[in-house]
Amino acid sequence: LLPSPATQLYVDPFAGVGQDTISLSKSLTSLPDQKKTSSHVILSCDLDISCLLTTSHNLAVQNVPKETVVLVWCNSVDLSQTISAAMDYDITPGQTAKTKEGYDIVRFGAQPGSSSVNDFDALWSSLPTLALRPGKGAVVRGVFLSPPWNNTGYYDRGGKGKFTLVKDVIVKDRKGAEVTGMDIVNGWKDKVAEGGCVCTFVPNTWDPSELPPPGYSSNDRIEIYRHILNGKHKTSCVYILL
């Protein structure tokens, strides 16, 4: 984490119910004073508005400061295709919408698919759009990816081979085109400022031989941390340090 006068922007592209946003917030606020940046904001993104509303509840329960999180209802693939590492961004919405717990919530890009929330279309229309205006605002310092593991057999591959980001993580962009987990990693890697990192959460059956992918610089450092529970390897985090 490099000190900077600009806001440090962190992104949780697959927020779910907010567990990674909460962990990231606690990590950033617990840094020693000499390593803290002037300010930070976490963009907590999800396709499903019901997940974001649950995230807002969980953030409040965990006392996450309201000024440090913006909930973004969007397809995060679209967001990664719009943000640029070459420019700072003013991420302050032109107007403010709040969840009942008091967290900022905005929308971005094309309207996602259906939701279990009542008045889905009206809610989408009522939210301000996330402003991404070039200016002396925020720089993307880190991204934590916890993409959906679409193959439910990721935990017991059997004779199917190892889990890979290329064949087992498939999402779609706003045009309906398939995007693999490795596409997602590469897409965000190109948007993170020098000195930042992209982290990807993978199951214990993940095949590390797919890293580093083509096009990576010899200056990029990759670290893999294995999570051990009761003496067994459960999951891993892959860090690409830029």
C-alpha positions as CSV (number, residue, x, y, z in Angstrom):
1,L,0.0,0.0,0.0
2,L,1.7,3.2,-1.2
3,P,1.0,6.6,0.5
4,S,-0.7,8.9,-2.0
5,P,-2.7,12.2,-1.8
6,A,-5.4,10.6,-3.9
7,T,-8.1,8.3,-2.5
8,Q,-7.1,4.7,-2.7
9,L,-9.8,2.8,-4.5
10,Y,-10.4,-0.9,-3.8
11,V,-12.9,-3.1,-5.6
12,D,-14.8,-6.2,-4.6
13,P,-16.3,-7.2,-7.9
14,F,-18.3,-10.2,-6.6
15,A,-19.6,-8.9,-3.2
16,G,-22.2,-11.5,-2.5
17,V,-23.3,-10.6,1.1
18,G,-20.2,-8.6,1.8
19,Q,-17.8,-10.9,3.6
20,D,-14.8,-9.8,1.5
21,T,-15.7,-6.1,1.7
22,I,-15.9,-6.4,5.4
23,S,-12.6,-8.2,5.6
24,L,-10.9,-5.7,3.3
25,S,-12.3,-2.7,5.3
26,K,-11.0,-4.2,8.6
27,S,-7.6,-4.8,7.0
28,L,-7.3,-1.2,5.7
29,T,-8.5,0.4,8.9
30,S,-6.1,-1.7,11.1
31,L,-2.9,-0.6,9.2
32,P,-0.2,1.1,11.2
33,D,-0.5,4.9,10.9
34,Q,2.7,5.2,8.8
35,K,1.2,2.8,6.2
36,K,-2.3,4.3,6.0
37,T,-3.2,6.4,2.9
38,S,-5.1,9.6,3.3
39,S,-8.4,7.9,2.5
40,H,-9.8,4.8,0.9
41,V,-13.1,3.7,-0.7
42,I,-14.2,0.2,-1.4
43,L,-16.5,-0.4,-4.4
44,S,-18.7,-3.4,-3.4
45,C,-20.3,-4.7,-6.6
46,D,-22.9,-7.3,-7.4
47,L,-25.4,-8.2,-10.1
48,D,-28.1,-8.9,-7.5
49,I,-29.6,-6.0,-5.6
50,S,-30.8,-8.3,-2.9
51,C,-27.2,-9.3,-2.2
52,L,-26.2,-5.6,-2.0
53,L,-29.0,-4.8,0.5
54,T,-27.8,-7.8,2.6
55,T,-24.3,-6.5,2.3
56,S,-25.4,-3.1,3.6
57,H,-27.0,-4.8,6.7
58,N,-23.8,-6.8,7.3
59,L,-21.6,-3.8,7.0
60,A,-23.6,-2.0,9.6
61,V,-23.5,-5.0,12.0
62,Q,-19.7,-5.0,11.6
63,N,-19.4,-1.2,12.1
64,V,-17.8,-0.6,8.7
65,P,-17.4,3.2,8.3
66,K,-20.1,4.5,6.0
67,E,-17.8,6.9,4.2
68,T,-15.5,4.0,3.1
69,V,-17.9,1.9,1.0
70,V,-20.0,2.5,-2.1
71,L,-22.4,-0.3,-3.1
72,V,-22.5,-0.6,-6.9
73,W,-25.4,-2.5,-8.6
74,C,-23.8,-3.6,-11.8
75,N,-22.1,-6.3,-13.9
76,S,-18.5,-5.9,-12.6
77,V,-17.2,-7.1,-15.9
78,D,-18.6,-3.9,-17.5
79,L,-17.0,-1.9,-14.7
80,S,-13.6,-3.4,-15.4
81,Q,-13.9,-2.6,-19.1
82,T,-14.6,1.1,-18.2
83,I,-12.1,2.0,-15.4
84,S,-8.7,2.9,-16.6
85,A,-5.4,2.7,-14.7
86,A,-4.0,5.6,-16.7
87,M,-6.2,8.2,-15.0
88,D,-7.4,9.3,-11.6
89,Y,-11.2,9.2,-11.1
90,D,-13.7,11.3,-9.2
91,I,-16.0,8.6,-7.8
92,T,-18.3,10.9,-5.9
93,P,-21.9,10.4,-7.3
94,G,-23.6,13.5,-8.6
95,Q,-26.4,12.8,-6.2
96,T,-26.7,10.4,-3.3
97,A,-28.9,7.4,-2.6
98,K,-28.6,5.6,0.7
99,T,-29.6,2.2,2.0
100,K,-31.6,2.1,5.2
101,E,-28.3,1.6,7.0
102,G,-26.9,4.7,5.5
103,Y,-24.4,3.4,2.9
104,D,-24.1,5.0,-0.5
105,I,-25.6,2.9,-3.3
106,V,-25.4,3.6,-7.0
107,R,-25.9,1.7,-10.3
108,F,-23.5,1.4,-13.3
109,G,-23.8,0.2,-16.9
110,A,-26.7,-1.8,-18.3
111,Q,-29.5,-3.0,-16.0
112,P,-28.7,-6.6,-14.7
113,G,-31.1,-9.4,-15.0
114,S,-34.1,-10.3,-12.8
115,S,-34.1,-10.0,-9.0
116,S,-36.3,-11.2,-6.2
117,V,-36.7,-7.6,-4.9
118,N,-40.1,-6.0,-5.5
119,D,-40.3,-3.1,-7.9
120,F,-37.0,-4.1,-9.4
121,D,-37.2,-1.7,-12.4
122,A,-38.3,1.2,-10.3
123,L,-35.5,0.7,-7.8
124,W,-32.9,0.6,-10.7
125,S,-34.3,3.8,-12.1
126,S,-34.2,5.6,-8.8
127,L,-30.5,5.1,-8.2
128,P,-27.9,7.6,-9.4
129,T,-25.2,6.4,-11.8
130,L,-21.7,5.9,-10.5
131,A,-19.7,8.8,-11.8
132,L,-16.3,7.9,-13.4
133,R,-15.1,11.3,-14.5
134,P,-11.4,11.8,-15.2
135,G,-9.9,14.1,-12.5
136,K,-7.8,14.2,-9.4
137,G,-9.9,11.6,-7.6
138,A,-9.3,8.0,-6.9
139,V,-6.7,5.5,-8.2
140,V,-7.4,1.7,-8.2
141,R,-5.0,0.2,-5.7
142,G,-6.4,-3.3,-5.2
143,V,-9.0,-5.8,-6.4
144,F,-10.2,-8.9,-4.5
145,L,-11.8,-11.4,-6.9
146,S,-14.1,-14.1,-5.5
147,P,-15.8,-15.1,-8.8
148,P,-18.5,-17.8,-8.9
149,W,-17.2,-21.4,-9.2
150,N,-19.8,-22.5,-11.7
151,N,-18.9,-26.1,-11.6
152,T,-20.5,-27.5,-8.4
153,G,-18.0,-30.3,-8.5
154,Y,-15.0,-28.0,-7.8
155,Y,-14.5,-29.7,-4.4
156,D,-14.3,-33.2,-5.7
157,R,-13.0,-33.2,-9.3
158,G,-12.5,-36.9,-9.4
159,G,-11.4,-37.8,-13.0
160,K,-12.3,-34.4,-14.4
161,G,-9.0,-32.8,-13.8
162,K,-8.0,-29.7,-11.9
163,F,-10.1,-26.6,-11.4
164,T,-9.0,-23.8,-13.7
165,L,-10.0,-20.1,-14.0
166,V,-10.3,-20.7,-17.8
167,K,-12.8,-23.5,-17.9
168,D,-14.6,-23.4,-14.5
169,V,-15.3,-19.7,-14.1
170,I,-17.6,-18.4,-16.8
171,V,-19.6,-15.2,-16.6
172,K,-21.2,-12.9,-19.2
173,D,-20.6,-9.3,-20.1
174,R,-23.3,-6.8,-21.0
175,K,-23.5,-8.2,-24.6
176,G,-23.9,-11.8,-23.4
177,A,-20.4,-12.8,-24.4
178,E,-18.7,-15.4,-22.2
179,V,-15.9,-14.1,-20.1
180,T,-13.6,-16.6,-18.3
181,G,-12.1,-16.2,-14.8
182,M,-8.7,-15.6,-16.4
183,D,-10.2,-12.8,-18.6
184,I,-11.5,-11.3,-15.4
185,V,-8.1,-11.4,-13.7
186,N,-6.4,-9.9,-16.7
187,G,-9.0,-7.3,-17.1
188,W,-8.6,-6.0,-13.6
189,K,-4.8,-6.4,-13.7
190,D,-4.6,-3.8,-16.4
191,K,-6.7,-1.3,-14.3
192,V,-4.7,-1.4,-11.1
193,A,-2.0,1.2,-10.5
194,E,1.6,0.4,-10.0
195,G,2.3,-0.9,-6.5
196,G,-1.2,-2.4,-6.2
197,C,-2.4,-5.9,-6.5
198,V,-5.1,-8.3,-7.8
199,C,-6.1,-11.2,-5.5
200,T,-8.2,-14.2,-6.6
201,F,-9.8,-16.6,-4.3
202,V,-9.8,-20.2,-5.6
203,P,-10.7,-23.7,-4.3
204,N,-8.1,-26.3,-3.2
205,T,-8.5,-28.1,-6.5
206,W,-7.2,-25.1,-8.5
207,D,-4.4,-25.9,-10.9
208,P,-1.5,-23.4,-10.3
209,S,0.1,-24.4,-13.6
210,E,-2.2,-21.9,-15.5
211,L,-0.1,-19.1,-14.0
212,P,1.5,-16.9,-15.1
213,P,-0.7,-16.5,-18.2
214,P,0.7,-15.1,-21.5
215,G,1.5,-11.4,-21.5
216,Y,2.6,-11.1,-17.9
217,S,5.6,-9.0,-17.2
218,S,8.7,-10.4,-15.5
219,N,8.3,-7.5,-13.1
220,D,4.9,-8.8,-11.9
221,R,5.2,-10.9,-8.7
222,I,2.8,-13.8,-8.1
223,E,2.3,-15.2,-4.6
224,I,0.0,-18.1,-3.6
225,Y,-1.2,-18.5,0.0
226,R,-2.9,-21.7,1.0
227,H,-5.5,-21.7,3.7
228,I,-5.2,-24.7,6.1
229,L,-8.1,-25.7,8.4
230,N,-7.7,-28.7,10.7
231,G,-4.6,-29.7,8.9
232,K,-6.3,-29.8,5.5
233,H,-5.8,-27.5,2.5
234,K,-9.2,-25.8,1.9
235,T,-8.7,-22.8,-0.4
236,S,-6.0,-20.5,-1.8
237,C,-5.5,-16.9,-2.6
238,V,-3.5,-15.9,-5.6
239,Y,-1.9,-12.4,-5.4
240,I,-0.5,-10.6,-8.4
241,L,1.6,-7.8,-7.2
242,L,2.1,-5.0,-9.7
